[in-house]
Amino acid sequence: MAGNTRTWTEAHVRRLFWRAGFGPTPREVEHWTRAGRERTIAYVVHGPRGGASLLGARPTVRGRPIDPLNEYGHDVLWWLDRMVRSTWPLQEKLTLFWHDHFATRDQDTPLMLRQNRMLRTYGMGSFQRLLRQVTRDPAMQLFLSLADSHKESPNENYGRELMELFTLGDGYTERDIREASRALTGWRVSRRDGQVSGTWFDRERHDEGAKAILGQRGRFGTEDVLRIVVERPRHAPFLVTKLWDFFVSEPIDAASKRELVRTYRRSGLRILPVVEGILRHRALYARLDAPDMVKSPLVYLAGILRMTRKPIANDSFTWLLANMGQVPFRPPSVAGWDWGPTWMTSGTIRARLDAANMLIGWGRPAVLEVPDEAGKPDLTPTQQVDLALSALGDPWISAATRNILTNVAAHYFDDLTKPWQQDEEKVARAAMLQRTLRNLLLSGPDAHLH
């Protein structure tokens, strides 16, 4: 299942760092190419010694620290900042996966931030333990009406999504959902100063009668339901396939699915061994010269900021992400977002162009400054393109894109034919050329694939 162990290039490092995170900086590309395949994958999977930390400047808006609990949209900035500055990007990428898998919305910001921290804490270990935490999470309980589900009238929302979206996909009946929902009754939320502070189990509201769930019969409660669903033969292939589709663009083949399912079961239903198997798989590194996985808006924007080492310094990113179709903490439904090419619609493509314009600074303050001294009219067209690439963290571009941009640079000064246009005007035009090239690199087709 492993890829070619004899070859490890910059292209391999870029692919791994994009799929398992939010893109590499030029220094990371250089370092991990030299380090080799085994050391690189081990670092990406297991992270730095001592766990994740955040590098660089803390996020600010108008010179003040962000306030995710009290300012609208600052929760988005808080998580985007973690994606940009974390020394363990895979941890954030898997937190994003679980946020989509256990999609929750329309809850108070403190509860959503609490859930996010829980997903980060448990999202790389035992799936059973993660599922237990999700089931007890107050944001989830409120969203899917598990809180206050009473034995006299069991609510079926959580029981249904537990089987359909979280663990099995199919292979259950409406009766299984009804019986599981009976077993899940009794949960309530606790409050402090009028705010939800946690969950607790009220035995008086729990249905203690016998239930029949997925072929098993007993006086089941919450822990029994969670055990039964993850023990079903359908669970491991279901979860392995979801993880595979998050990291790899081509469908999983039967042999790889069998091997990853074995890995998952033998590890005691642990998540990270499966992820490591996927990140080692040759399919992850297919078509290095023609990437075909569409970056989600969060991956696209976090990647630009990460590669250029730019801190969060304004709140424009919240509305940019909204226009591009992905706002963290606000998934469209319990089914999460639609991934892949569905990110690319006429409206969201326009929003990505707006994002490139905002980053470069056309029409509003720039995130990626293009200083006047960037205008160097004596550079060759190739050097102009290389300068623009370097300013953006040396992103990958195809040979076709490079040819187009080089042609743009080669003819950018063609209309400056008068002697008096060869000095200040040409220098000013050169600065505009750099702005144009950088904008095209951020908005062109290559920028949206990894």
C-alpha positions in Angstrom: 0.0 0.0 0.0 2.9 2.4 0.5 4.1 4.7 -2.2 7.4 4.6 -3.9 10.0 4.7 -1.1 12.9 5.3 -3.4 11.7 8.8 -4.5 11.1 11.8 -2.3 10.9 15.2 -3.9 9.7 18.7 -3.3 6.5 17.7 -5.1 5.9 14.9 -2.6 6.4 17.3 0.4 4.0 19.8 -1.1 1.4 17.2 -1.7 1.7 15.8 1.8 1.7 19.1 3.5 -1.4 20.3 1.6 -3.4 17.1 2.1 -2.4 16.7 5.7 -2.5 20.4 6.5 -2.6 23.8 4.9 0.4 23.9 2.7 4.2 24.2 3.4 6.4 27.2 3.7 9.5 27.3 1.4 11.7 26.5 4.4 9.5 23.4 5.2 9.7 22.3 1.6 13.5 22.5 1.6 14.0 20.9 5.0 11.6 18.0 4.6 12.8 17.2 1.1 16.2 16.7 2.6 14.9 14.8 5.6 13.3 12.1 3.4 10.1 10.2 3.3 10.1 8.4 6.6 11.1 11.3 8.8 8.7 13.6 7.0 5.6 11.4 7.3 6.5 10.6 11.0 6.7 14.3 11.8 3.5 15.2 9.9 1.5 12.4 11.6 2.8 12.6 15.2 3.7 16.3 15.3 6.5 18.0 17.1 7.8 16.7 20.5 5.6 18.1 23.2 2.6 18.6 21.0 1.3 21.6 19.0 2.2 25.2 19.6 1.4 28.4 17.7 4.1 30.4 16.0 4.2 34.0 15.2 2.1 37.0 16.0 -1.3 36.6 17.7 -4.4 37.7 15.7 -5.6 41.2 16.0 -8.4 43.4 14.5 -7.8 47.1 14.3 -4.8 46.7 16.6 -6.7 44.8 19.4 -6.7 41.1 20.2 -9.6 39.2 18.7 -12.4 38.3 21.1 -14.1 35.1 19.9 -16.6 35.0 22.7 -18.0 38.5 22.3 -17.3 39.8 18.7 -19.2 38.5 15.7 -17.0 36.5 13.4 -14.0 36.4 15.7 -14.7 32.7 16.4 -13.9 32.2 12.7 -10.7 34.2 13.0 -9.7 32.2 16.1 -9.8 28.9 14.3 -8.3 30.3 11.1 -5.4 31.6 13.1 -4.8 28.1 14.5 -4.7 26.7 11.0 -2.2 29.3 10.0 0.1 29.2 13.0 0.0 25.6 14.3 3.1 23.5 14.4 1.0 20.4 13.9 -1.3 21.2 11.0 -2.7 17.6 10.8 -4.3 18.2 14.2 -6.2 21.2 12.8 -7.0 19.3 9.5 -8.5 16.4 11.4 -10.4 18.8 13.7 -11.9 20.2 10.5 -12.8 16.7 9.3 -14.6 15.9 12.6 -16.3 19.3 12.5 -17.8 18.3 9.2 -18.4 14.7 10.2 -20.2 15.7 13.4 -21.6 18.9 11.9 -23.2 21.1 14.5 -24.6 24.6 14.1 -26.9 27.3 15.5 -25.5 27.0 19.1 -24.0 29.7 21.3 -20.4 30.5 20.5 -19.0 29.3 23.9 -20.6 25.9 23.3 -19.2 25.7 19.7 -15.7 26.7 20.9 -15.9 24.1 23.6 -16.9 21.4 21.0 -14.1 22.5 18.8 -11.6 22.0 21.6 -13.1 18.6 22.3 -12.7 17.5 18.7 -9.1 18.6 18.7 -8.4 16.8 22.0 -10.0 13.5 21.1 -9.9 13.6 17.2 -6.7 11.6 16.8 -7.2 8.8 19.3 -9.9 6.2 19.9 -13.1 6.7 17.8 -15.1 5.1 20.6 -13.9 7.7 23.1 -14.4 10.5 20.6 -18.0 9.3 19.9 -18.7 9.2 23.6 -17.5 12.8 24.0 -19.5 14.0 21.0 -22.7 12.3 22.4 -22.2 14.1 25.7 -21.3 17.4 24.2 -23.8 20.1 25.0 -23.7 21.8 21.6 -24.5 18.4 19.9 -27.1 17.5 22.4 -29.0 20.7 21.9 -28.6 20.7 18.1 -29.9 17.2 17.6 -32.4 17.3 20.5 -30.7 14.6 22.6 -30.9 16.9 25.6 -34.3 16.5 27.3 -35.3 13.5 25.3 -37.7 11.8 27.7 -38.8 8.2 28.0 -42.4 9.2 27.4 -41.5 10.7 24.0 -38.0 9.8 22.8 -36.5 12.2 20.2 -35.1 10.3 17.3 -32.8 13.0 15.8 -29.6 11.9 17.4 -30.2 8.2 17.1 -30.9 8.6 13.4 -27.8 10.7 12.6 -25.7 8.4 14.9 -26.3 5.6 12.5 -26.7 7.4 9.2 -24.0 10.0 9.3 -21.7 9.2 12.2 -21.0 5.4 12.3 -22.8 3.2 9.7 -24.2 4.9 6.6 -26.7 2.1 6.1 -27.6 -1.3 7.3 -30.2 -0.3 9.9 -34.0 0.0 10.1 -36.4 2.6 11.4 -37.1 0.2 14.3 -33.3 0.3 15.2 -33.5 4.1 15.3 -36.6 4.1 17.5 -35.1 1.5 19.9 -31.7 3.3 20.0 -33.5 6.6 20.7 -35.3 4.9 23.7 -31.9 3.9 25.0 -30.5 7.4 24.6 -33.2 9.1 26.7 -32.4 10.8 30.0 -29.8 13.4 29.0 -30.3 17.0 30.2 -28.2 20.1 30.1 -27.0 21.9 33.2 -27.0 25.7 33.4 -24.9 28.3 35.3 -25.9 31.9 35.4 -28.4 31.3 32.7 -25.9 29.7 30.3 -25.5 26.0 29.4 -22.5 24.7 31.2 -22.6 20.9 30.6 -24.7 17.8 30.4 -25.9 15.3 32.9 -27.9 12.0 33.0 -31.3 12.0 34.7 -32.1 8.3 35.4 -35.7 9.2 36.1 -36.2 10.3 32.5 -34.5 7.2 31.0 -36.4 4.4 29.5 -35.0 1.3 31.3 -37.1 -1.2 29.4 -35.8 -3.9 27.1 -34.8 -2.8 23.5 -33.8 -4.6 20.3 -31.1 -2.7 18.5 -29.3 -4.1 15.4 -29.9 -7.7 16.3 -29.1 -7.3 20.0 -31.6 -7.3 22.9 -31.2 -5.9 26.4 -32.0 -3.0 28.8 -29.6 -0.8 26.9 -28.4 2.7 27.7 -26.3 5.3 26.0 -23.0 3.4 26.3 -24.6 0.2 25.0 -25.8 2.0 21.9 -22.4 3.5 21.1 -20.8 0.1 21.6 -23.3 -1.7 19.4 -22.9 0.7 16.4 -19.1 0.6 16.4 -19.1 -3.1 16.6 -21.2 -3.5 13.5 -19.2 -4.9 10.5 -20.3 -1.9 8.4 -18.8 0.7 10.8 -15.1 0.2 10.0 -15.4 0.4 6.2 -17.8 3.4 6.5 -15.4 5.4 8.6 -12.2 4.3 6.7 -13.8 5.4 3.4 -14.8 8.8 4.8 -11.3 9.4 6.0 -9.9 8.3 2.7 -12.2 10.6 0.7 -11.1 13.6 2.9 -7.4 13.1 2.0 -7.4 11.4 -1.5 -9.2 12.4 -4.6 -9.6 9.0 -6.3 -12.0 6.5 -4.8 -10.6 3.9 -2.5 -9.9 0.5 -4.1 -11.1 -2.8 -2.5 -7.6 -4.0 -1.4 -6.7 -0.7 0.2 -10.0 -0.5 2.0 -9.5 -4.0 3.4 -6.0 -3.2 4.7 -7.1 0.1 6.3 -10.1 -1.6 7.9 -7.7 -4.2 9.4 -5.5 -1.4 10.6 -8.5 0.3 12.2 -9.7 -2.8 14.0 -6.4 -4.1 15.1 -5.5 -0.7 16.6 -8.6 -0.8 18.8 -10.6 1.6 16.5 -7.9 4.3 16.7 -8.0 7.1 14.2 -4.3 8.1 13.7 -3.1 4.7 12.4 -5.7 4.8 9.7 -4.7 8.4 8.8 -1.0 7.4 8.7 -1.9 4.5 6.4 -3.6 6.9 4.0 -0.8 9.4 4.1 1.7 6.7 3.2 -0.5 5.3 0.3 0.8 5.7 -3.2 -2.6 7.1 -4.3 -2.0 10.2 -2.2 1.0 11.1 -4.4 -0.6 10.3 -7.8 -0.4 12.9 -10.5 2.0 15.2 -8.6 2.3 17.3 -11.8 -1.5 17.7 -12.1 -3.2 18.0 -8.6 -6.9 17.4 -8.8 -8.3 17.9 -5.3 -10.2 21.2 -4.9 -9.2 23.2 -1.9 -12.0 24.1 0.4 -12.3 27.8 1.2 -10.7 27.4 4.6 -7.8 25.4 3.1 -7.4 27.9 0.3 -7.3 30.9 2.6 -5.3 29.4 5.5 -2.8 28.0 3.0 -2.1 31.5 1.5 -1.6 33.0 4.9 0.5 30.1 6.2 2.8 30.0 3.1 3.4 33.7 3.3 3.6 33.8 7.1 0.9 36.6 7.4 -0.9 36.9 10.7 -4.6 37.5 11.1 -4.8 41.3 11.3 -8.4 42.2 10.1 -11.9 40.7 10.1 -12.4 40.6 6.4 -11.7 36.8 6.4 -15.0 36.1 7.9 -17.1 37.5 5.1 -14.7 36.2 2.5 -15.2 32.7 3.8 -18.9 33.2 3.9 -18.9 34.3 0.2 -16.7 31.4 -0.7 -19.2 29.0 0.9 -17.5 27.7 4.1 -17.8 29.4 7.5 -16.5 27.3 10.4 -19.0 26.7 13.2 -21.8 27.3 10.6 -22.0 24.2 8.4 -25.1 24.2 6.2 -26.7 21.2 7.9 -26.0 18.1 10.0 -24.7 16.5 6.8 -21.9 19.0 6.7 -20.5 20.6 3.6 -20.4 19.1 0.1 -16.7 18.8 -0.8 -14.7 18.5 -4.0 -15.8 20.3 -7.3 -19.0 21.5 -5.6 -16.9 24.2 -4.0 -16.5 25.7 -7.5 -19.6 27.5 -8.6 -20.0 30.8 -10.5 -20.7 32.6 -7.2 -17.9 31.0 -5.2 -15.4 31.5 -8.0 -16.2 35.2 -8.0 -15.7 35.2 -4.2 -12.3 33.6 -4.6 -11.4 36.4 -7.1 -12.6 38.9 -4.5 -10.4 37.2 -1.9 -7.3 37.5 -4.2 -8.1 41.2 -4.8 -8.4 41.8 -1.0 -5.2 40.0 -0.2 -3.2 41.9 -2.8 -4.9 45.2 -1.9 -7.0 46.3 -4.8 -9.8 48.3 -3.4 -9.0 47.8 0.3 -6.0 47.5 2.6 -3.6 44.8 1.5 -2.7 41.7 3.5 0.1 40.8 1.1 1.7 44.1 0.5 3.3 44.8 -2.9 5.8 47.6 -2.1 6.8 50.1 -4.7 10.3 48.8 -4.7 9.0 45.6 -6.1 8.9 47.3 -9.4 12.1 46.2 -11.2 11.7 46.8 -14.9 15.1 45.4 -15.7 14.2 41.9 -14.7 13.6 39.3 -17.4 10.0 37.9 -17.7 11.2 34.7 -16.0 12.6 36.7 -13.1 9.4 38.7 -12.8 7.4 35.5 -12.4 9.9 34.0 -10.0 9.8 37.2 -7.9 6.0 37.0 -7.7 6.1 33.3 -6.8 8.7 33.9 -4.0 6.5 36.7 -2.5 3.7 34.1 -2.2 5.7 31.4 -0.6 6.7 29.6 -3.8 3.3 27.9 -4.5 3.2 25.1 -7.1 2.2 26.1 -10.6 1.9 24.1 -13.8 4.1 24.5 -16.8 1.2 25.9 -18.7 0.5 28.6 -16.1 4.2 29.5 -16.0 4.2 30.0 -19.7 1.1 32.2 -19.6 2.5 34.4 -16.8 5.9 34.6 -18.5 4.1 35.8 -21.6 2.2 38.4 -19.6 5.4 39.7 -18.2 7.2 39.7 -21.6 4.6 42.0 -23.1 3.6 44.1 -20.2 5.7 47.1 -21.3 5.0 46.9 -25.0 3.0 50.1 -25.1 5.8 52.1 -23.4 7.5 53.2 -26.6 8.3 56.8 -25.9 11.7 57.8 -24.4 10.0 59.7 -21.6 8.2 56.5 -20.6 11.3 54.5 -19.8 12.1 55.8 -16.3 9.5 56.6 -13.6 6.6 55.3 -15.6 8.2 52.1 -16.3 9.2 51.6 -12.7 5.6 52.3 -11.7 4.4 49.9 -14.3 6.8 47.2 -13.0 5.2 47.4 -9.6 1.8 47.0 -11.2 3.1 44.0 -13.1 4.1 42.4 -9.8 0.7 43.1 -8.4 -0.9 41.6 -11.5 1.2 38.4 -11.4 0.6 37.8 -7.7 -3.1 38.3 -8.2 -3.2 35.8 -11.1 -1.2 33.3 -9.0 -3.8 33.6 -6.2 -6.8 33.5 -8.4 -5.7 31.2 -11.3 -6.8 27.5 -11.5 -3.6 26.2 -9.9 -4.2 28.1 -6.7 -7.4 26.1 -6.0 -6.1 22.6 -6.4 -3.8 20.5 -4.3 
